[in-house]
């Protein structure tokens, strides 16, 4: 893959949970605005953290898996803090 992280390419291949209204939700607009402000090293670190890779496919046609963003809600008696790693 390309070591230069193209945020627009990532956005085109992002699947949003219904809570985010197809990416038009203010949270998603701010998310991608923040990601745009990252330098390349920070973008690579972000990808490694959330997706286990530090590069994107070279072009639209090279994508085999979408990037997915959704809300994770606690269930039962769990709280949001119960969902965090120890």
Phi and psi in degrees as a GROMACS rama.xvg file:
@    title "Ramachandran Plot"
@    xaxis  label "Phi"
@    yaxis  label "Psi"
@TYPE xy
-82.4032  128.676  UNK-2
-70.6091  -16.7455  UNK-3
-86.2493  119.081  UNK-4
-85.0898  111.366  UNK-5
-90.5727  105.937  UNK-6
-63.9552  -35.4822  UNK-7
-65.2728  -38.3657  UNK-8
-63.6149  -44.7603  UNK-9
-60.3541  -44.3713  UNK-10
-61.526  -40.4512  UNK-11
-62.4054  -24.8825  UNK-12
-111.553  27.4389  UNK-13
-104.06  132.884  UNK-14
-102.656  126.928  UNK-15
-104.022  139.772  UNK-16
-62.9241  157.363  UNK-17
-58.4679  -24.1779  UNK-18
-62.8115  -23.9443  UNK-19
-101.515  10.6453  UNK-20
49.4129  50.7344  UNK-21
65.2777  22.775  UNK-22
93.4224  -3.79545  UNK-23
-87.9473  -6.04294  UNK-24
-63.3842  141.859  UNK-25
-54.1498  -34.5978  UNK-26
-62.0283  -42.3213  UNK-27
-71.6656  -37.6086  UNK-28
-61.2917  -43.7294  UNK-29
-68.3732  -35.8681  UNK-30
-59.1462  -50.2706  UNK-31
-71.7975  -29.5433  UNK-32
-64.3928  -42.9272  UNK-33
-64.224  -44.1308  UNK-34
-62.0985  -36.76  UNK-35
-61.8862  -32.9926  UNK-36
-76.4435  -13.8792  UNK-37
-70.4867  147.581  UNK-38
-78.0642  173.695  UNK-39
-61.3994  -39.2009  UNK-40
-63.8961  -41.9393  UNK-41
-65.5926  -38.4502  UNK-42
-64.5242  -41.637  UNK-43
-63.7533  -40.7569  UNK-44
-64.7522  -40.86  UNK-45
-58.873  -50.669  UNK-46
-59.7006  -41.9108  UNK-47
-61.9156  -39.5888  UNK-48
-68.979  -46.5974  UNK-49
-91.448  -18.199  UNK-50
-134.572  -4.70158  UNK-51
73.2452  18.6043  UNK-52
-143.725  156.443  UNK-53
-117.107  10.1643  UNK-54
-136.487  154.331  UNK-55
-99.3519  158.495  UNK-56
-56.8756  155.138  UNK-57
-64.9091  -36.0929  UNK-58
-146.414  171.016  UNK-59
-54.9184  -39.7379  UNK-60
-72.9334  -14.5731  UNK-61
-87.5226  -4.9839  UNK-62
-75.6623  131.476  UNK-63
-116.204  -11.3595  UNK-64
-146.622  132.15  UNK-65
-79.8871  156.293  UNK-66
-87.7587  129.886  UNK-67
-119.022  133.906  UNK-68
-124.452  124.658  UNK-69
-148.165  165.535  UNK-70
-85.2664  132.865  UNK-71
-103.869  113.881  UNK-72
-105.856  140.037  UNK-73
-65.4317  151.306  UNK-74
-126.038  158.907  UNK-75
61.7516  -132.825  UNK-76
-90.0536  4.55183  UNK-77
-73.5965  150.525  UNK-78
-109.229  170.45  UNK-79
-58.4757  -36.2621  UNK-80
-65.1056  -29.5109  UNK-81
-67.1287  -17.8371  UNK-82
-89.6235  -8.5724  UNK-83
-80.3253  151.109  UNK-84
-66.0307  156.189  UNK-85
